[in-house]
Amino acid sequence: MKEQIQAGLSALGLLDRVPAQAPDQLAEYGRLLLEKNQVMNLTAITDPDQVVKLHMLDCAALLTCADFADKRLVDVGTGAGFPGMVLKILVPSLDVVLLDSLNKRLDWLGEVAQTLGLSGIQTLHARAEEQALHPGWRDSFDLVTSRAVASLELLSELCLPYVKVGGQFLAMKAVDCEEELSRAAAGIAKLGGTLRPSQDYTIPGTEVTHRLVRVDKTSPTPKGYPRRWAKIQKSPIR
């Protein structure tokens, strides 16, 4: 996997911008993922070549779209650590919180971080809509990422409350998300965000193109948001 990762990072123009040990660490991360996936459902992708492309390089491509150096980031619904763990490996100065509602995934991610010798990375077992109400979390992060499968109008209410004014919410989406963007626009504005032009990228070695939706935080999120998850689902902000 290491050679494929190196080639992919080079194709993205990133190989000279990341630590020398990053390809080795990403390859070990991939190996640990596939090993753990035999006993825990972490990914539906089980071919090492596809793990490199559709997980590692997909997440690495975010470095071509935003500046992560010396920033504070929370990865909402991190799952198996995508994109937060990949970004931490590639940008060691990034201070990362991996947030998920399933504790056993976080336990494994903590083990991975320890195995890879990573510092400045925290796992947090919590529901996103509840944690954002706690002091020190609301309007506090430079960057919030999400690769979750929820629609943008729901994700925005979960994620934007964490972003400080001047920061960004970055949502990894498919290129055919125009309808999602349209539905989410009014809610994003109400939550203190401003949609910026999205950026498309093609994953090296594939014909897969994804879209990074970028939302600037231009004013604090109003009191009362985020709401309870059932309410968010039933009545998205529009």
C-alpha positions as a printed NumPy array, in Angstrom:
array([[  0.   ,   0.   ,   0.   ],
       [  2.887,   2.352,   0.717],
       [  3.946,   2.63 ,  -2.93 ],
       [  0.378,   3.357,  -4.044],
       [  0.003,   5.99 ,  -1.343],
       [  3.252,   7.651,  -2.405],
       [  2.157,   7.669,  -6.039],
       [ -1.244,   9.068,  -5.145],
       [  0.188,  11.808,  -2.938],
       [  2.592,  12.709,  -5.736],
       [ -0.278,  12.909,  -8.234],
       [ -2.077,  15.28 ,  -5.858],
       [  1.066,  17.414,  -5.567],
       [  1.33 ,  16.629,  -1.865],
       [  4.269,  14.245,  -1.496],
       [  6.791,  17.005,  -0.788],
       [  4.389,  18.774,   1.574],
       [  3.769,  15.93 ,   4.023],
       [  6.089,  14.266,   6.576],
       [  8.465,  11.615,   5.226],
       [  6.885,   8.994,   7.486],
       [  3.319,   9.71 ,   6.326],
       [  3.143,   7.04 ,   3.573],
       [  4.359,   4.377,   6.019],
       [  1.851,   5.52 ,   8.651],
       [ -1.044,   5.558,   6.191],
       [ -0.112,   2.087,   4.957],
       [ -0.007,   0.776,   8.529],
       [ -3.344,   2.474,   9.229],
       [ -4.794,   0.687,   6.202],
       [ -3.382,  -2.638,   7.348],
       [ -4.834,  -2.179,  10.838],
       [ -8.189,  -1.184,   9.319],
       [ -8.438,  -4.347,   7.237],
       [ -7.302,  -6.504,  10.142],
       [ -9.866,  -5.025,  12.548],
       [-12.572,  -5.116,   9.888],
       [-12.58 ,  -8.905,  10.14 ],
       [-14.162,  -8.628,  13.606],
       [-15.743,  -5.158,  13.531],
       [-17.713,  -3.447,  10.776],
       [-15.472,  -0.492,   9.924],
       [-15.592,  -0.391,   6.127],
       [-17.348,  -2.088,   3.227],
       [-14.153,  -1.67 ,   1.206],
       [-11.921,  -4.694,   1.782],
       [ -9.515,  -4.605,  -1.167],
       [ -6.202,  -2.949,  -0.132],
       [ -5.948,  -1.096,  -3.46 ],
       [ -9.419,   0.373,  -2.969],
       [ -8.701,   1.227,   0.679],
       [ -5.774,   3.322,  -0.52 ],
       [ -7.753,   5.091,  -3.218],
       [-11.244,   5.44 ,  -1.777],
       [-10.228,   6.105,   1.823],
       [ -6.652,   7.382,   2.145],
       [ -6.3  ,   9.383,  -1.066],
       [ -9.899,  10.604,  -1.004],
       [ -9.21 ,  12.18 ,   2.387],
       [ -5.71 ,  13.355,   1.449],
       [ -7.195,  15.346,  -1.437],
       [ -8.678,  17.768,   1.1  ],
       [ -5.196,  19.23 ,   1.52 ],
       [ -5.522,  20.641,  -2.001],
       [ -8.69 ,  22.484,  -0.951],
       [ -7.943,  23.997,   2.474],
       [ -5.121,  24.87 ,   4.874],
       [ -4.975,  22.578,   7.904],
       [ -1.622,  23.569,   9.42 ],
       [ -1.766,  24.603,  13.101],
       [ -5.561,  24.461,  13.097],
       [ -8.024,  22.917,  15.566],
       [-10.398,  20.446,  13.93 ],
       [-13.297,  18.241,  14.985],
       [-14.272,  15.381,  12.668],
       [-17.979,  14.757,  13.215],
       [-19.152,  11.171,  12.757],
       [-15.582,  10.051,  12.17 ],
       [-16.421,   6.352,  11.83 ],
       [-13.163,   4.56 ,  11.028],
       [-11.295,   7.88 ,  11.226],
       [-12.025,   9.433,   7.854],
       [-10.999,  12.094,   7.159],
       [ -9.707,  13.125,  10.617],
       [ -7.06 ,  10.441,  11.158],
       [ -5.685,  10.78 ,   7.616],
       [ -5.465,  14.562,   7.964],
       [ -3.64 ,  14.233,  11.294],
       [ -1.063,  11.878,   9.772],
       [ -0.472,  14.246,   6.855],
       [ -0.491,  17.461,   8.93 ],
       [  1.029,  16.719,  12.38 ],
       [  0.477,  20.308,  13.586],
       [ -3.289,  19.804,  13.228],
       [ -5.059,  19.383,  16.586],
       [ -7.775,  16.778,  15.96 ],
       [-10.863,  15.574,  17.81 ],
       [-12.454,  12.415,  16.395],
       [-16.117,  12.491,  17.455],
       [-18.424,   9.511,  17.092],
       [-21.429,   7.999,  18.832],
       [-20.022,   4.445,  18.735],
       [-17.45 ,   3.912,  21.47 ],
       [-15.9  ,   0.702,  20.163],
       [-14.794,   2.467,  16.973],
       [-13.197,   5.191,  19.062],
       [-11.407,   2.647,  21.239],
       [ -9.877,   1.186,  18.105],
       [ -8.923,   4.626,  16.756],
       [ -7.197,   5.373,  20.055],
       [ -5.177,   2.183,  19.638],
       [ -4.277,   3.173,  16.074],
       [ -3.119,   6.621,  17.187],
       [ -0.948,   5.021,  19.872],
       [  0.506,   2.474,  17.426],
       [  1.356,   5.24 ,  14.944],
       [  2.85 ,   7.454,  17.66 ],
       [  0.441,  10.31 ,  17.061],
       [ -0.034,  13.098,  19.596],
       [ -2.498,  15.967,  19.539],
       [ -5.385,  13.674,  18.666],
       [ -8.397,  13.013,  20.895],
       [-11.29 ,  10.585,  20.59 ],
       [-14.651,  11.681,  21.955],
       [-17.668,   9.449,  22.494],
       [-20.659,  11.77 ,  22.135],
       [-23.638,  12.723,  20.043],
       [-22.727,  15.707,  17.902],
       [-25.937,  17.639,  18.593],
       [-25.428,  17.292,  22.367],
       [-21.678,  17.954,  22.572],
       [-22.031,  21.231,  20.661],
       [-23.997,  22.645,  23.595],
       [-21.131,  22.123,  26.058],
       [-18.865,  25.04 ,  27.058],
       [-15.612,  25.108,  25.113],
       [-17.046,  23.311,  22.108],
       [-19.511,  25.745,  20.59 ],
       [-18.066,  28.316,  18.138],
       [-14.597,  27.014,  19.05 ],
       [-12.999,  25.144,  16.128],
       [-11.105,  26.428,  13.105],
       [-12.355,  23.547,  10.996],
       [-15.098,  20.94 ,  11.159],
       [-15.105,  18.021,   8.738],
       [-17.695,  15.38 ,   7.983],
       [-17.699,  12.468,   5.608],
       [-20.97 ,  11.2  ,   7.024],
       [-23.772,  10.015,   4.781],
       [-26.43 ,  12.381,   6.182],
       [-27.756,  15.08 ,   3.883],
       [-26.118,  18.502,   3.998],
       [-29.141,  20.192,   5.579],
       [-28.879,  17.818,   8.557],
       [-25.071,  17.835,   8.69 ],
       [-24.993,  21.633,   8.724],
       [-26.983,  21.802,  11.932],
       [-24.754,  19.164,  13.532],
       [-21.466,  20.713,  12.415],
       [-21.744,  24.504,  12.041],
       [-22.305,  25.162,  15.769],
       [-18.754,  23.907,  16.43 ],
       [-17.098,  26.295,  13.965],
       [-15.786,  29.592,  15.265],
       [-16.391,  32.788,  13.328],
       [-13.725,  32.896,  10.629],
       [-13.505,  29.093,  10.475],
       [-14.887,  26.617,   7.958],
       [-17.167,  23.595,   7.769],
       [-15.947,  21.138,   5.121],
       [-18.376,  18.443,   3.944],
       [-17.209,  15.612,   1.681],
       [-19.93 ,  14.956,  -0.874],
       [-20.658,  13.406,  -4.271],
       [-20.555,  15.692,  -7.299],
       [-24.29 ,  15.339,  -7.851],
       [-25.165,  17.175,  -4.633],
       [-26.638,  20.344,  -6.187],
       [-30.1  ,  19.528,  -4.876],
       [-28.687,  19.02 ,  -1.372],
       [-26.899,  22.351,  -1.58 ],
       [-30.059,  24.092,  -2.658],
       [-32.108,  22.584,   0.188],
       [-29.418,  23.387,   2.76 ],
       [-28.653,  26.987,   1.75 ],
       [-31.284,  28.733,   3.893],
       [-30.459,  26.658,   6.962],
       [-26.733,  27.301,   6.557],
       [-27.396,  31.04 ,   6.544],
       [-29.574,  30.805,   9.672],
       [-26.828,  28.85 ,  11.456],
       [-24.247,  31.569,  10.775],
       [-22.678,  30.113,   7.653],
       [-22.013,  31.354,   4.146],
       [-21.66 ,  28.894,   1.266],
       [-18.459,  29.286,  -0.733],
       [-17.718,  27.764,  -4.147],
       [-17.35 ,  24.014,  -3.83 ],
       [-14.214,  22.298,  -5.096],
       [-14.238,  19.071,  -7.102],
       [-11.299,  16.661,  -7.157],
       [-10.585,  13.342,  -8.852],
       [ -9.053,  10.59 ,  -6.729],
       [ -5.698,   9.559,  -8.258],
       [ -5.781,   6.211, -10.045],
       [ -9.572,   6.317, -10.443],
       [-12.28 ,   8.032, -12.434],
       [-14.068,   8.944,  -9.207],
       [-14.693,  12.647,  -8.68 ],
       [-15.877,  13.977,  -5.349],
       [-16.886,  17.427,  -4.157],
       [-15.79 ,  19.335,  -1.085],
       [-18.56 ,  21.665,   0.059],
       [-17.104,  24.674,   1.87 ],
       [-19.025,  26.804,   4.333],
       [-17.479,  29.846,   6.012],
       [-18.654,  30.68 ,   9.525],
       [-19.495,  34.368,   9.315],
       [-21.547,  34.841,  12.496],
       [-22.164,  32.874,  15.719],
       [-24.763,  30.116,  15.606],
       [-27.984,  31.382,  17.218],
       [-29.04 ,  30.019,  20.572],
       [-31.302,  26.984,  20.296],
       [-29.197,  25.177,  17.695],
       [-28.432,  22.383,  17.284],
       [-31.77 ,  20.872,  18.235],
       [-32.421,  17.285,  19.254],
       [-31.671,  14.752,  16.531],
       [-35.306,  13.692,  16.116],
       [-36.272,  17.336,  15.576],
       [-33.421,  17.901,  13.11 ],
       [-34.566,  14.904,  11.082],
       [-38.25 ,  15.745,  11.219],
       [-37.961,  19.468,  10.497],
       [-34.718,  20.481,   8.718],
       [-34.041,  24.224,   8.752],
       [-35.288,  25.8  ,   5.535]])
